Amino acid sequence: MKFPGAPIANCFAESWIGHLKRECLNTLFCFSLRQLDHVVQTYAHYYNTFRPHQSLGNRPLIARHEPPPVADEIDPATIGCQRFLGGLLNHCYRRAA
């Protein structure tokens, strides 16, 4: 059972905030709280859905229970790219055949 004030919870929060600062906020200038909220929500969605994590075998958090993909020959024409925050964050994926 984890408690909000537990010391272990603090290290996860500090790690996530550090990633947010380094990958987004150091290169963007937000003019309003609404814009800052949009940036943080977009980054949180990207972090949980698309960003690879080394501790999970370079898979995103959402796919941590799936088996790792099998490496095979890749055709460059089947690669797509999804951009977040004007291209600051990118996610490359393989299109369906």
KAVEN-V260401 format. One record per pair of residues at least 6 apart in sequence whose ideal C-beta (glycine too) atoms are under 7 Angstrom apart, sorted by sequence separation. I is the first residue (numbers start at 1). J is the second residue. D is the distance in whole Angstrom. If there is no record, write none. Layout:
I_J_D, I_J_D
This chain:
30_36_4, 52_58_4, 53_59_7, 2_9_6, 52_59_6, 53_60_7, 83_90_6, 52_60_6, 53_61_6, 56_64_5, 30_39_6, 51_60_6, 59_68_7, 81_90_6, 82_91_5, 50_60_6, 28_39_6, 49_60_6, 57_68_5, 81_92_5, 82_93_7, 48_61_5, 49_62_5, 79_92_6, 80_93_5, 48_62_6, 24_39_6, 79_94_6, 80_95_5, 78_94_5, 78_95_5, 24_43_5, 20_40_7, 20_43_6, 19_47_7, 46_84_5, 50_91_4, 42_84_6, 42_85_6, 46_89_5, 39_85_6, 24_85_7, 27_88_6, 24_88_7
